[in-house]
Amino acid sequence: MATDDDVIEKLEHTFEDATRHQVETLEAILERNGGVSYLHPYLGGYDEPPVDAATFRRSVPLSCYDNYYDHISKLADGVLCDDRGQPLLSVDQLLCFFYRLGLDVEALAFGKTDISYFYLNIFFGKNLNFWIFNSSGTSSMKPKLLPCFDSKPGRAVSSLVHQGSGAILRRYES
């Protein structure tokens, strides 16, 4: 088990070169899931996966939960593939769904309102005012149904997030 200092050092390393890590993550996702049904309308003309990150950014518009809603609803109804036999959202096994009503934390400083900014400021020792509020997490104020797929990268990220959250909060509390 990694120590808090090891976990924080890994987070620091990730933040130092965030752009490279983002591109590598996107390329790994595209290598594995570039042919899923959701992406077909945007990347259907690219028959040779994996699609590179630059092509993805040019071809696939920014999206939000509502863009995935129909695919998520089909998954919840037990439909895993489209009419062409392509997985709807991931080639990985669907494990479960999370029903998101939860509490969100919002940091309000310097005009920043995202959770990563909140954690970064705790990590770097800044004193911020923050509020915990009840939010559905969607612009329509409806709760989210979030599919959880069994993938090695997903498990690694989840582990780092959980370990990192604990390490940062323990450092903040001490």
C-alpha positions as CSV (number, residue, x, y, z in Angstrom):
1,M,0.0,0.0,0.0
2,A,1.4,3.4,-1.0
3,T,1.9,6.0,1.7
4,D,0.1,9.3,1.6
5,D,3.3,11.0,0.5
6,D,3.7,8.5,-2.4
7,V,0.1,9.1,-3.5
8,I,0.5,12.9,-3.3
9,E,3.8,12.7,-5.2
10,K,2.0,10.7,-8.0
11,L,-0.7,13.3,-8.1
12,E,1.9,16.1,-8.3
13,H,3.6,14.3,-11.2
14,T,0.3,14.0,-13.0
15,F,-0.6,17.7,-12.5
16,E,2.9,18.8,-13.6
17,D,2.4,17.3,-17.1
18,A,-1.4,17.2,-17.2
19,T,-1.7,17.8,-21.0
20,R,0.5,14.8,-21.8
21,H,-1.5,12.6,-19.4
22,Q,-4.8,13.8,-20.9
23,V,-3.6,13.0,-24.4
24,E,-2.3,9.6,-23.4
25,T,-5.5,8.8,-21.6
26,L,-7.6,9.8,-24.6
27,E,-5.4,7.7,-26.9
28,A,-5.8,4.7,-24.6
29,I,-9.6,5.2,-24.5
30,L,-9.7,5.5,-28.3
31,E,-7.5,2.5,-28.8
32,R,-9.9,0.4,-26.8
33,N,-13.3,2.1,-27.4
34,G,-12.9,4.0,-30.6
35,G,-15.5,1.8,-32.4
36,V,-18.3,2.1,-29.9
37,S,-21.8,3.0,-31.1
38,Y,-21.8,6.5,-29.5
39,L,-18.8,7.6,-31.5
40,H,-19.9,6.1,-34.8
41,P,-21.8,9.2,-36.1
42,Y,-18.6,11.2,-35.6
43,L,-15.8,8.7,-36.4
44,G,-17.7,6.3,-38.7
45,G,-15.5,7.2,-41.7
46,Y,-12.3,6.1,-39.9
47,D,-12.2,2.4,-40.4
48,E,-8.8,1.8,-38.9
49,P,-8.9,2.3,-35.2
50,P,-7.4,3.6,-33.2
51,V,-8.3,7.2,-34.1
52,D,-5.7,9.6,-32.9
53,A,-6.4,12.3,-30.4
54,A,-6.2,15.2,-32.9
55,T,-8.8,13.5,-35.2
56,F,-11.1,12.8,-32.2
57,R,-10.9,16.5,-31.1
58,R,-11.7,17.7,-34.6
59,S,-14.5,15.3,-35.2
60,V,-16.3,14.7,-31.9
61,P,-18.1,17.7,-30.3
62,L,-18.0,18.4,-26.6
63,S,-20.7,16.5,-24.9
64,C,-22.7,16.4,-21.7
65,Y,-24.7,13.7,-19.9
66,D,-27.8,14.4,-22.1
67,N,-25.8,13.4,-25.1
68,Y,-25.3,9.9,-23.6
69,Y,-28.7,9.5,-22.0
70,D,-30.3,7.4,-24.8
71,H,-27.3,5.0,-24.7
72,I,-27.3,4.8,-20.9
73,S,-31.1,4.1,-20.9
74,K,-30.6,1.2,-23.4
75,L,-27.8,-0.2,-21.2
76,A,-30.1,0.0,-18.2
77,D,-32.8,-1.9,-20.2
78,G,-30.2,-4.7,-20.9
79,V,-29.3,-3.6,-24.5
80,L,-25.5,-3.8,-24.7
81,C,-24.9,-3.4,-28.5
82,D,-26.4,-1.5,-31.4
83,D,-27.9,-3.0,-34.6
84,R,-24.4,-3.4,-36.1
85,G,-23.3,-5.4,-33.0
86,Q,-21.1,-2.6,-31.7
87,P,-21.0,-1.9,-27.9
88,L,-23.0,1.2,-27.0
89,L,-20.5,3.0,-24.8
90,S,-17.6,0.6,-23.9
91,V,-16.2,-2.7,-25.0
92,D,-15.6,-3.5,-21.3
93,Q,-18.1,-5.4,-19.2
94,L,-20.9,-3.4,-17.6
95,L,-20.6,-4.0,-13.8
96,C,-23.3,-1.7,-12.4
97,F,-24.9,1.7,-12.4
98,F,-24.4,4.5,-9.9
99,Y,-27.4,6.7,-9.2
100,R,-26.0,10.2,-8.7
101,L,-27.9,12.5,-6.4
102,G,-25.0,13.2,-4.1
103,L,-23.4,16.2,-2.5
104,D,-21.1,18.4,-4.6
105,V,-18.4,20.5,-3.3
106,E,-17.8,23.8,-5.0
107,A,-14.8,26.0,-4.4
108,L,-15.5,29.7,-4.9
109,A,-12.3,31.6,-5.3
110,F,-10.8,33.5,-8.2
111,G,-13.8,32.6,-10.2
112,K,-13.0,28.9,-10.2
113,T,-15.9,26.5,-9.5
114,D,-14.7,23.0,-10.3
115,I,-13.9,20.3,-7.8
116,S,-10.3,19.8,-9.0
117,Y,-9.6,23.5,-8.2
118,F,-10.9,22.9,-4.7
119,Y,-8.6,19.9,-4.2
120,L,-5.6,21.6,-5.7
121,N,-6.0,24.5,-3.4
122,I,-6.3,22.3,-0.3
123,F,-3.2,20.5,-1.6
124,F,-1.2,23.6,-2.0
125,G,-2.3,25.0,1.3
126,K,-4.5,27.9,0.2
127,N,-7.3,28.9,2.6
128,L,-10.6,28.8,0.6
129,N,-14.2,29.3,1.5
130,F,-16.3,26.5,0.2
131,W,-19.9,25.4,0.5
132,I,-21.4,21.9,0.3
133,F,-24.7,21.9,-1.4
134,N,-27.2,19.3,-2.6
135,S,-27.1,19.0,-6.4
136,S,-28.3,16.5,-8.9
137,G,-25.2,17.2,-11.0
138,T,-27.2,17.8,-14.2
139,S,-28.3,21.0,-15.8
140,S,-31.9,19.7,-16.0
141,M,-31.8,19.0,-12.2
142,K,-32.6,15.3,-12.8
143,P,-30.4,12.7,-11.2
144,K,-27.8,10.8,-13.3
145,L,-27.6,7.1,-13.9
146,L,-23.9,6.5,-14.4
147,P,-22.7,3.1,-15.9
148,C,-19.6,1.6,-14.3
149,F,-17.5,-0.6,-16.7
150,D,-14.8,-3.1,-15.7
151,S,-11.6,-1.7,-17.2
152,K,-8.1,-1.7,-15.9
153,P,-7.6,2.1,-16.6
154,G,-10.9,2.8,-14.9
155,R,-9.9,0.9,-11.8
156,A,-6.5,2.6,-11.7
157,V,-8.0,6.1,-11.9
158,S,-10.7,5.2,-9.3
159,S,-8.0,3.9,-7.0
160,L,-5.8,7.0,-7.4
161,V,-8.8,9.3,-6.9
162,H,-9.9,7.6,-3.7
163,Q,-6.3,7.3,-2.3
164,G,-5.5,10.9,-3.3
165,S,-8.7,12.3,-1.8
166,G,-7.9,10.6,1.5
167,A,-4.2,11.6,1.5
168,I,-5.0,15.3,0.7
169,L,-7.7,15.5,3.3
170,R,-5.5,13.9,5.9
171,R,-2.7,16.4,5.0
172,Y,-5.3,19.2,5.2
173,E,-6.6,18.1,8.6
174,S,-3.1,17.8,10.2
